[in-house]
Amino acid sequence: MADQSLLASLDPFTYWRDVVSQVEKGVNEFANRKMKSDKFVRGMNKVVGVSMAAKKMRQDLMQRYFEALNLPSRADVLALAEKLQSIEDRLIGMAAALERLDRLDGGKGIAAIGMQGAPVVRRTRKPPAPAATMALVAPPSPSPRPSAVAVPARKKTVAARRQARS
């Protein structure tokens, strides 16, 4: 047994634990005495105030920086997310209302509910002719010389106009 107590007293980890425990106890006593003083409270109040002012300044600078780069800030993204959430909630409500209506009409379809007694609109306009029957026309060939000045068209003579009428 004496050998075990001798080994325990020579254990470096036991010695280290005791030293750390004593240092920790001394620091705690010292810190508790200092934290109870008014001087410490005033100093901490100033430190917290300066810290909050620096944080506010940093937020303002980042806001201006994002505005200069035309990027959304955190507040903008949060507002957008909130708006998107409200839209999603409304869509979920609409989907639920449509399901209730579908159950009420016995599965006939939502259109059957509102269309009873509605006037039928007839289609009177005819679709255009199919493109296959239209003749394919080759694009005009480019002129050999570019014309820089537009030449006015000649006026028809009286005889040419009479001949065109007949």
C-alpha positions in Angstrom: 0.0 0.0 0.0 2.8 2.3 0.7 4.0 1.8 -2.8 0.6 2.9 -4.2 0.6 6.1 -2.2 4.2 6.8 -3.2 3.2 6.3 -6.9 0.1 8.5 -6.5 2.3 11.3 -5.0 4.7 11.0 -8.0 1.9 11.1 -10.6 2.5 14.3 -12.7 -1.1 14.5 -13.8 -2.4 14.6 -10.2 0.1 17.4 -9.4 -1.0 19.3 -12.6 -4.7 19.0 -11.7 -4.0 20.4 -8.3 -2.1 23.4 -9.6 -4.7 24.2 -12.3 -7.5 23.9 -9.6 -5.6 26.3 -7.3 -4.9 28.9 -10.1 -8.6 28.7 -11.2 -9.8 29.3 -7.7 -7.5 32.3 -7.2 -8.5 33.9 -10.6 -12.2 33.4 -9.7 -11.8 35.1 -6.3 -9.9 38.0 -7.9 -12.4 38.4 -10.8 -15.4 38.3 -8.4 -13.9 41.0 -6.2 -13.2 43.2 -9.3 -16.6 42.6 -10.9 -18.4 43.8 -7.7 -16.8 47.2 -7.9 -18.5 50.2 -9.5 -15.4 51.0 -11.5 -15.6 47.6 -13.3 -19.4 48.1 -14.1 -18.8 51.5 -15.6 -15.9 50.2 -17.7 -17.9 47.3 -19.0 -20.8 49.6 -19.8 -18.5 51.8 -21.9 -17.1 48.7 -23.7 -20.5 47.4 -24.5 -21.6 50.9 -25.7 -18.6 51.3 -28.0 -19.1 47.8 -29.3 -22.8 48.5 -30.1 -21.9 51.8 -31.8 -19.2 50.0 -33.9 -21.7 47.3 -34.9 -24.3 49.9 -36.0 -21.7 51.8 -38.0 -20.6 48.6 -39.7 -24.2 47.7 -40.6 -24.8 51.2 -42.1 -21.6 51.0 -44.1 -22.5 47.6 -45.4 -26.0 48.8 -46.3 -24.5 51.7 -48.3 -21.9 49.3 -49.9 -24.7 47.0 -51.1 -26.8 49.9 -52.4 -23.8 51.1 -54.4 -23.3 47.7 -55.9 -27.0 47.4 -56.5 -27.1 44.2 -54.3 -29.9 43.3 -51.9 -29.1 43.6 -48.2 -30.0 41.1 -45.6 -33.1 43.1 -44.7 -34.1 43.1 -48.4 -33.7 39.4 -48.7 -35.7 38.8 -45.5 -38.5 41.0 -46.7 -38.6 39.2 -50.0 -38.6 35.8 -48.2 -41.5 37.0 -46.0 -43.5 38.2 -49.1 -42.8 34.9 -50.8 -44.0 33.0 -47.8 -47.3 35.0 -47.7 -47.8 34.2 -51.4 -47.2 30.5 -50.8 -49.7 30.6 -47.9 -52.3 32.2 -50.2 -51.7 29.6 -52.9 -52.1 26.8 -50.4 -55.4 28.3 -49.3 -56.6 28.6 -52.9 -55.7 25.0 -53.6 -57.6 23.8 -50.5 -60.6 25.8 -51.6 -60.5 24.3 -55.1 -60.3 20.8 -53.6 -63.4 21.5 -51.4 -65.3 22.8 -54.5 -64.3 19.7 -56.4 -65.6 17.5 -53.6 -68.9 19.4 -53.5 -69.7 19.0 -57.2 -69.0 15.3 -57.0 -65.9 15.3 -59.2 -67.6 16.7 -62.3 -65.0 19.4 -62.5 -64.7 23.0 -61.3 -65.8 24.4 -64.7 -69.2 22.7 -64.4 -70.1 24.8 -61.3 -69.7 28.2 -62.8 -70.8 27.4 -66.4 -74.4 26.4 -65.8 -76.6 28.8 -67.7 -73.7 30.7 -69.2 -74.1 31.7 -72.8 -72.2 29.6 -75.3 -69.9 31.7 -77.5 -69.7 30.5 -81.1 -66.5 30.8 -83.1 -67.2 32.8 -86.2 -63.7 33.6 -87.4 -62.1 31.2 -89.8 -58.4 30.2 -89.5 -56.0 31.4 -92.2 -55.2 29.3 -95.2 -52.5 26.7 -94.7 -49.0 27.8 -95.6 -48.6 24.8 -98.0 -50.9 26.2 -100.6 -49.1 29.6 -100.8 -46.6 29.9 -103.6 -43.0 30.1 -102.5 -41.4 33.4 -103.7 -37.7 33.7 -104.0 -36.2 36.6 -102.2 -35.2 39.5 -104.4 -31.6 39.4 -105.6 -29.3 42.2 -104.5 -28.8 45.0 -107.0 -25.4 45.1 -108.7 -24.7 48.6 -107.6 -25.8 50.2 -104.4 -27.9 53.2 -104.8 -27.0 56.0 -102.4 -29.6 58.4 -103.5 -33.3 57.5 -103.8 -34.7 58.4 -107.2 -38.3 59.7 -107.2 -40.8 57.7 -109.3 -41.9 59.2 -112.6 -45.4 60.6 -112.9 -47.7 58.8 -115.2 -48.8 60.8 -118.2 -52.5 61.5 -118.8 -52.5 58.9 -121.7 -51.0 56.2 -119.5 -53.5 56.8 -116.8 -56.4 56.5 -119.3 -55.0 53.3 -120.7 -54.6 51.8 -117.2 -58.3 52.6 -116.4 -59.6 50.8 -119.5 
